[in-house]
């Protein structure tokens, strides 16, 4: 709100969002591996991420990045 109304820089931006997402991925991957420690920052895509991407593609018929426009249209149409 302040960024839009007052033109101030956002207090929480893309970099912070990515770090939060990476921590969430690491927690899920650790749980999948029975509590094994996961080093941050993450490198390659984890097995947990691959499973999530596979489930997304199966549900929506496309990749959330490469096919974003088509997937958004499918979601909006409720198919």
N, C-alpha and C positions, 0 to 999 in steps of 0.2 A: 504494500500500500504506500509506504513512505517513498519508495523508489519511483512509483508512478506519479504520486501527487506532488512530492517535493523535489524529485529529480536526484535523490541521494542514491549512492551505490547500494545494491541489495546486501543485506546482512548474511544471507545464505544463497549461494549461487551454484552454478554447475559443478565446480570442483568439489564443493562440500557434498552435493548430492551424489556424485560419483563415489566419493569415499564412503558414504553411508551405504550405498548399494554394494560396494566391494566388501564391506564388513558383513553385510547380510549374506552375501554369497559364501564368504569364508565360514560363517557360522553354520550354514546349511551343509556345506561340504564336510566340515568337521563332524557334524552329527551323522552324516551318511557314512563316514569312516570310523564311527564308534568313538568319537572324541579325540581323534588325532589332531595335533596342532597344525594349523595352516598358516604359512608365512604370508605376510602382507608386505608390499603390494602383491596382488595376484599376478601371475604371469599368463600362462596359457589358459584357455577355457577349461573349467573344471567339469568333472563328470556330472555333477549336479546341474550346472548350467546347460550342458548338452541335453540332459533329460528334460529340462524346462523348455528349451528351444524345440525339441522334438514334440513335446506335448502341445506347444503353441501351434506348430505347423500342422499337426494332426487335427487340432480343433478348428483352426482358421484357414487352412489350405495355403499358407504362404509363410515366408520368412518375415519376422517383424521388422527387419531392417531393409533388406533388398526389395521386399514386396509391400512396403509400408502403405502406399496409397491404396492398393487393391485390398489389403487386409482391413484398413480403416473403413473402406466402403462396405465390405462384408459385415463388419461389426455393426456399423450404423444401420444396415438393412436387417440385422438380427438373424442372419443365416448361419 
